[in-house]
Amino acid sequence: MTMESHTSKSAELLRRLISLLATYVIRSERTGPSTATFWYISDPAMITSPEALSAYHSPALGSPPYFIDYRPKLSYRQTNSNGIVILNYPDPIGAQVNPEAAFQYALGLHDAYLATRDETLRASFLHYADTFAADQSSGGQWLYRFDWHHSRAPWSSSLAQSRGMSVMLRAWLLTHKPLYRSAAISGAAPLEVPLEHGGLQALHPMANVPYYEEYPGEPTAVLNGFMATLFGLYELGCWLEPKFSELFMLGIRSLEAMLPFYRRGSWTLYDLDTRSPVANLNSPYYYRKEVGYLAVLALLSGSARLASEYAWRVQRNSVFRRWAAITLKARRKILYK
């Protein structure tokens, strides 16, 4: 390595370190909150007991609460001129609408309405539903209009498709407008199309089972993204069409086969990115997120395998392991992305 290339590499590592600190530690008043400000707001699992599931299936106001409690996300205040949540990405991306973030916020509005019966919250929720129903592509996609690493705009994500399906389902249950029902069902269409044909269904590289990809431009089999996608399929099967219940259970079988490949010692992997020079461990936040998802999916499916994985993860969530994961995660972000 020449002196010039060594200097260039050192400068790039320093830039990544500064970016990491700015995103996860520093909250700049000049540029507004970072993306982490939104993503790391608490979002605990909500439907984790038979009693909660029973209430889900017999909602008091005709529309069920979501499986994850996104009401805390309503503390985030940055929006565009249309009142839709935007996130501040580092330059050159800048402030953007992220469909997944917007759908989380919408689900938070919906569940806040269920809890308070405040019609203002209901109207705000339906504003989100109207905005994204109008913005849905002819193929059912809700598109990201900015590049993200190897995913080039416009691109879609199984994670955002699932949340969008859940938003549109609730808008339909509240209003019975056919537009929303159609949008919910159309949102599932990309999940039935293979990745190589422009869809979001991929073959898992280790378990050799079908799964739904969060980042189709660089398929790395993100585990929490796949798990969250199953929520939307469960809901469409429960409230709209039985065929989605079959797809949900097929997804559960895939998840059962995939889970062993995400254990790394006494912790777990976020994804299976083969390009990474360092194993992509879950941060403590995403570890807790996956624990919550497993609790919900084990309840919805009755899977003993998922219940066992949930118990294993709960037992290993120690302070020492959390700090070790944070250190290794930071190292990867500095060295890779």
N, C-alpha and C positions, 0 to 999 in steps of 0.2 A: 504494500500500500504506500503510495507516494505521500509526501508531507501535505500536499494540497488536498488530496482526497481524505486524509485523516482529519484535517482541519474542517473540511466540509461535513464529514460524518459527525464530528464532535458538535458542530454548530447545529446540526439537525437534531441531535439528541437533546441539546440544551433547549431548542425551540419546543420540542415535545414536552419536556419537563415543565417549562413555563406555561404551556397550554394546559397541561394536566392540573397544575396548581390553580390556574385561572378558572378552570371549569369546576373543580371539585372543592376548592378551598376558598378562593377569593370571590366575593360577590361585588362586582363593580357597579357603583351607582351611576357611572357615566354611560355604560353600555347596557345596563339592565341585567336581569338574572341570567345565569347560564342555563344550558339544557339540563344540567344535573339538578337545578333548582326544582324543575317540574318532576323529573323522573324519580327523584329520591324522596318525594313527599309520601308519607305512609299510605299504603293501600292494602290493608289486611283482607284475608279471605273472610267471607261473610256467611256463605251457605255451607256449614261444616257439621251440622247435626241433623238427625232425622226430623226434629221439630222445625228447624229452619227450612229444610227441603219441603216439608209438608206445607209450610206457609208460602214457599215459592210456587207450588203447584195450585194454590188456592189464594191468589192475591186479593187483598181487600179492595184495591182500586182498579182491578182488572188487568194490571200489568205488574209483572214480578220484579222484585229487587234483583240486581245483578249479583253474580257469584263473588265478586271482589268489591270492596267498599271504596269507591272513588270519590266520595263526598269530600275527603280532605283536599283533593286536587282543586276544589273551588276557591281555596285560599290564593291560588296563583292568579295574577291579575293582568298579565300582558296579552293583549289581543290586537287584531288588525282592525281596519276601518269597518269591517262587517261584523265585528264582535266575536270573531273566532280566535281561539287561543293560538298564539305563535310562539315558537322557541327561537332563542338566539344561538345560532351556530357560529363557530369561528369563521373568520374570513377565509375564502371568498364566498362562503355560502350565505351567511347573514341570517336575518330573521325570516323564518319560513313556517307555513302551516304543515305540521306533521299529522297525517290522518290518524295515526294511532293515538297520539296525544289528544287530538280533538275529540275522538270517540270516547276516550277515558273521561274527559271533562264532561261530555254530554251524558254519559252514564251516571256521573256524579250528580248532575243537575236532576236527572230522572229520579234517582233514589232520594235526593233531598226533597223533591216534590212529594214522593210517597210518604216521607216522614212528617212533613209539615202541611201538606195540601195547599201550599202557597202557589197561586196561579201564575205568578211571575216566573217562578222556576219552571213550571210546565211550559209556558210560552218560550222561555229561553231554550229548553230542551228541544222543542219542536222547530225552533229556528235552526239549530244544528242539524236536525234531521232533514229539513227542507234544503239547507245549503248543500249537504252532501248527497242527497237524492238527485239534485240538479247537476252535481259535479261527477256523478258516476259514469264511467265509460260505457260504451255499447256492449263491451264484454263483461260488464259487472264490476270492473276494477275501481278502487279508489286510489288515485295515483299520487306518488311522491314526485314533486316537480323540481327536485334538486338532486345532484349527484351525491352518493354516499359511498365512499371507497370504490368498490368495483360495481356497484349498482348505479346504472346511468339513467338519468331522467329521460322520459317518465318511466317509473317502475312501480310495481305493487308488492305487497307483502301479505303472507297468510295471516299474520298477526292483526294487521289493520283490517283485512277482509272480515275476520271473525268478529272483531269489536263493532265494525260497521253493521254487520248482519244483526247483532244484538241491539244496536241503536234503532235500526229500522223496524225490527220486530216490535219493540216497545212503542214506537210511534204508531204502528198499525194497531196494536192492542188498545192504545189510548184513544185513537180517532176512527179506526176502521176505514181509513182511506186506502184504496187499492194500491196507490202509488208506493206506499211504504212496504206493503207486503211483497210487491214485485221487486223492489230494491233489495229487500232482505234475501229473497231467493236468488236473485241475480248475483248477489255478492258471493254466493257459494260456488258459482260456476267455475271460476279460475282454479278452485281446489280440485276439480275433477279432470283438469288438463295437465298432462305431463310437463315438466320443466322445459324439456327440449322443444316443446311445441308452444312455448310462451305462457304456460300455466304455472302452478305453484306446487304440484305434486311431484315429489322426488323419491328416489330409492335410497334408503339409508346405507351408507358405505360400509358399515360393519354388521348391522343386524339384518341387512338384505330384506327390509320390509318397507312399504310405502309410508311416507310421512309428508307433512306440509312445511314448506320452506319459508322462513322469515326474510331471507336475503337472496333472492333468485339470481342476482348478478354474481354472487360468490357463495354458493351453497355450502354451508358449514354445519348444518343440522343443529341449529340453536334449539336447545331443549325447551326452555320456557316458552318460546314462540310457538312451538308445536303444541305444547300442552294447552296454551290459551286458545289456539285455533279450535281445539275440540269443544270448548265451551259453546261457540257459535253453532257448531253442528248439533250438539245436544239440544240447544234451544229451538232450532228450526225443526228438529224431529219431534220435540215435545209439543210445539204450538202450531206448526204448519203442515209438514209433510213427513210421513213415516220413513221415507227412504233415507232421510238425514239421520235417523236413529241408527240405521244400519251402518252408515258411514262413520258415525260416532263410535260404535262398538268395534269396527275395523281399526279405527284410530287407537282405541284402547289396547287392542291386541298388539299393534305396532309399538306403542309406548312400553308395554310390558317387556317386549323383546329388546328395546333400545336401552332401557335404564342401566343395565350392567356396564355398558360402555362409557357411562358418564361418572363412574366412581374413580377417584384418584386418591388412593390411600384412605384417609378418614375424611376427605372432603369431596367435592364434586366439580365437574367441568361445566362450563357455560355452553360450549359447543365443541366441535371436533375439527377446528381450523388447522389443516395440515400445513399451511404456509407459515404459521406462527412459530418463531424460534423458542417460545416458552408456552407450555400448556396453558390454555385459557381457563383458569379456575373461575368459579363463581365468586363474585364479591359477596360479603355477608348479606347485603341487601337482596341480591338476586338469589342467594341461597334460601333466605326466608321466603321470598316470593315463590320459589319452586316448592317449598314445604307447604305453603298455603294452597297452591294449585293441586298438589298431590292429595291433600285432605279433601278438597272439593271433588276431584275426579274419582277418588276411591269411593266416595259417598254416591256419586251419580251412577257409577258403573257396577258397584259391588265387587270390585276386583280385590282379591286378597293380596295379589302381588303389589299393587299400588299402596295398599294399607301397610304392607311390610316395609316398603321403601320409605314411606312417610315416617314410620317409627324409627327406622335406622337413621334417618337424617336428623330427627329431633334429638336423638341421643348424642349426636356428634357436634352439636352446635355450641362448642365451648368458646370461651374468650380467647384462649391461646390459638385455636384453629382459625378464629375470625381474623385475628391480627396477622397470622401467617398468610392467610388468603389475601388480605389487603396489600401486604408487602409484595407478594408475587404478582398480583394483578397490576400494581403500579409499575413494576419492572417490565411487564409485558407491554403496557401502554407506551412506555418510554422507548423500548427497543423496537416495537412493531407498530401498533396503532391502538 
